[in-house]
Every structure is written in C-alpha cells, then in structure tokens.
Amino acid sequence: MPAIDPALVPEDLFPVIDALCATGAQLSGVIARGPLGQSLGAGVGENSDGDQQKALDVMADELFEAALKPAGVRHYASEEQEVVLTLDPEGAYALAIDPLDGSSNIDVNVTIGTIFSIFQAAEDATASFLRPASEQIAAGYIAYGPQTLLAVTFGAGTLLYVLDPETGRFSLASEAMSLPEAAREYSINASNRRHWTAPVLAYVEECEGGTQGSKGKDMNFRWVGSLVAETHRILTRGGTFLYPSDARKGYEKGRLRMVYEVAPMAFLVEQAGGQATDGKTPILSLQAGALHERCPLVFGSSEEVARIAALHD
Ligand code: FDP
C-alpha cells in the first residue's frame, strides 16, 4: 500500500487503492514475463464498442473485478463489460476502469497501463458514472513500462509512486507532479490528418512552423499509441495531446471514452497544473450521456490547450 496522507483520503477508500495497487503489481509481473507466459496479445473477442479484446484485456478485467469486490466498491464499470456490475451492495464507491489501455502495444514491449476513476456510489448504478467529471473523488493510472508507476489524485495534487522491485511495494516518488506551462512537444495520430477539423489542422501547422512560424519555437512530435504513456510523458515534461473528433465514421467524438479514459486523465492533468478540454470546453465540466460514450480530448500544458481552444473559437 502506498504512503498516502490519511488526511487526504477517507479511511474506507484505502482498501480500494490497496486492491488497485496489488492487482497492478500482479499484472506488472505477468507483463514483464511477456511471451514466456501465456500469449497476452492473442485476440479473444470484441468488447461492447466493437474493439478487439486481447487476452491481457480480459485477464486484467477479471483480476481487478475480483480484487475490488471485497474492497468496498459497489458499482464497477469496465471498458471490457457492457453494463455496470454490482460488486458489493453495501460498498461506498463507484469505480470505472480501463483495465488495460494501449492494447495494440501489448505484443511489442511498449508501455501500456490501467486507468481508473472513482466516484461516491449513487443508488442507481449507471447514474453513479453519468455525472459531471468534476465529481470524481479520485483518479489515476498505473503504467507498465520500464518502471511500473502509479499516478493518482484525490483532488489535492497529483502524486507519483513507483513499484519497487526490491520490496514489491509502491513507494512515493513525487508528492506533487507539476506540468510546465509551455510545451515543446505535441502528440496526435498524424495518419488521420486528412480527416481533421480546421482548428486541429491549424494547430498542427503552427507546431510544424517551428522557429519560422507563429510559435517562434521548434516543436517535437511524439505518438506512442498508449494514452497512459503519453499522459505520463506530458505530466513529466509538458507537451500537448490531442485525440479530437474527426471526419471518420464513428469518430465524431474522437476515440477515447469519457468515463474511464478522458475524465480521469483530465482530473490528473488539472491537479498537476495543466488543462484538459474537448477542444474548447473543460472536460471536468462535462458528463457522459452513456457509459461507453466517447469524448474528444485535448490536454497538456496550459498555454497550448488555451491556444487550441482559441483556434476553435
Ligand atoms: P488502444 O485502443 O490500443 O487501447 O484507449 C484507446 C487507445 O489505445 C489509447 O491508449 C491510444 O492513445 C489510442 O487508443 C490509439 O489510437 P490510434 O490507434 O487511433 O492511434
């Protein structure tokens, strides 16, 4: 269990964080063995949104569900399950999770992760999650990369923990992650350029303009294809991330899911001094209309996110 200031976190939330950490540590071991264990990247079906499910997606979902059941979670909403599950009818919390984010990177030894968002449970299972993102009481991600990391917020800054391979425990590495206001890197899947909206294209062209253009500085481009890895890089050294809406069928609201991807990342980024919008509107003022609904996401260094919002005006 990480060293979390008890003044920051209600006592009955500790078992939830504990279960997330224990399962994260277990998954980290499975991922580290890669092909020496079972075939983690094998296709095993489709989730409710039509995304292909890999063996590790399903395994991660089963492990988190089992670990969270005795931890005080009443409602469990997962990317891998069509409907909300009731784990403990007496539980105080509603937890939404993307058990394994960045599935396309499972087989290629690139950072993947787990993203979670926690609300106080409401009576109605679905209504527990379809509410303003600002009502989250905690959010975080576990990154499985060269290090296994936990970034978490309880609404008073973003904390960073590292899984210590010597002790098997998450230990505090930073009490206050802080995102620089200005950026030198931007991230967007550039293969979709022909589908972008005018403001998105205008922003990327500004970035490409470098010292000769209106920005007056060179910008580097990065795209990992794992939201967790991208978010961790930006929380560490600044930058901008965009997964906007585009003209492809099904991408009217981008690709990422509001409840268990967009909202928790927005909470973490804002708590680290950055900003997160759907292009214009702060994510934390928005709410999903359906459990697996998508939402465009722009986040990162505040100067850049503000510039993108201005281009949308
Ligand atoms: P994945 O589907 O591989 O789980 O969560 C969705 C996500 O990955 C993000 O992690 C990643 O940023 C994005 O999709 C990648 O999408 P593209 O393949 O369109 O680049």
Residues whose N, C-alpha, C, O or C-beta is under 5 A from the ligand:
A	BS01	FDP	L100 D101 G102 S103 S104 N189 G225 S226 L227 V228
